[in-house]
Amino acid sequence: MKTAEDFKEQLQKRNITEWVIDHCEDCKNPIRYMFYSGEVFFNIDCSCSIGIDDRQASWQDIADYYNYQTNPAVIKDMDIFWGFATAQTTELFNPPKTKPF
């Protein structure tokens, strides 16, 4: 499990300004977390989602979003983005190719 502090550290190391977590199904614009001066904001950048403005979020929201994921492919992509991926985790998700029988 990753903590809010893990994400704060990686943000600084990797100079991350936003984390796109999805896209609007209608207009395909990003749904993301944005980072300004140590603050976290949730942003849906489309006019399709009527009444949803940027809202302040927390570092714990980031950790919760990450920790609640169960899809190995999504976890791998997040690990690569945040810099948590290691040779071992990459190998787990990309096993060596074997020859057919």
MARTOR-451977 format. One record per residue (C-alpha): residue in three letters; x, y, z. Coordinates in pm, whole numbers, padded with zeros to 5 digits, always signed. Layout:
residues N
alaXYZ
...
//
This chain:
residues 101
met+00000+00000+00000
lys+00124+00344-00090
thr+00080+00640+00143
ala+00008+01005+00076
glu+00374+01074+00160
asp+00490+00830-00111
phe+00305+01036-00371
lys+00432+01369-00237
glu+00789+01239-00263
gln+00743+01112-00618
leu+00577+01437-00724
gln+00889+01625-00619
lys+01133+01374-00770
arg+00952+01351-01103
asn+00821+01710-01128
ile+00465+01592-01190
thr+00202+01861-01252
glu-00099+01644-01335
trp-00214+01282-01331
val-00473+01188-01593
ile-00679+00902-01450
asp-00946+00873-01719
his-01120+01053-02004
cys-01478+01170-02053
glu-01671+00906-02246
asp-01845+01172-02456
cys-01587+01437-02540
lys-01270+01241-02451
asn-01127+01529-02244
pro-00912+01431-01944
ile-01029+01356-01593
arg-00730+01427-01374
tyr-00567+01533-01055
met-00369+01855-01085
phe-00094+01973-00851
tyr-00027+02339-00769
ser+00211+02458-00497
gly+00168+02144-00289
glu-00212+02145-00328
val-00417+01875-00503
phe-00718+01949-00724
phe-00959+01715-00902
asn-01040+01841-01252
ile-01285+01728-01519
asp-01193+01933-01823
cys-01516+01909-02024
ser-01852+02076-02063
cys-02030+01738-02072
ser-02018+01705-01694
ile-02257+01985-01605
gly-02208+02129-01261
ile-01874+01966-01187
asp-01608+02227-01118
asp-01252+02181-01003
arg-01250+02078-00640
gln-00972+02063-00390
ala-00864+01708-00318
ser-00610+01562-00079
trp-00296+01356-00098
gln-00493+01081+00074
asp-00737+01088-00222
ile-00442+01014-00449
ala-00324+00725-00231
asp-00678+00586-00204
tyr-00733+00597-00580
tyr-00405+00411-00632
asn-00458+00157-00352
tyr-00816+00069-00459
gln-00707-00047-00805
thr-00720-00422-00871
asn-00645-00445-01244
pro-00277-00547-01285
ala-00243-00353-01612
val-00373-00034-01447
ile-00144-00084-01149
lys+00153-00132-01381
asp+00074+00190-01570
met+00037+00384-01244
asp+00364+00240-01111
ile+00545+00348-01426
phe+00389+00696-01416
trp+00471+00754-01049
gly+00814+00591-01066
phe+00725+00299-00839
ala+00795+00035-01104
thr+01096-00186-01049
ala+01253-00450-01269
gln+01076-00712-01056
thr+00727-00561-01092
thr+00780-00500-01462
glu+00879-00864-01502
leu+00567-00977-01315
phe+00348-00794-01564
asn+00561-00879-01868
pro+00671-01238-01828
pro+00931-01362-02076
lys+00781-01491-02398
thr+00792-01867-02435
lys+00792-02071-02749
pro+00471-02257-02831
phe+00468-02631-02775
//
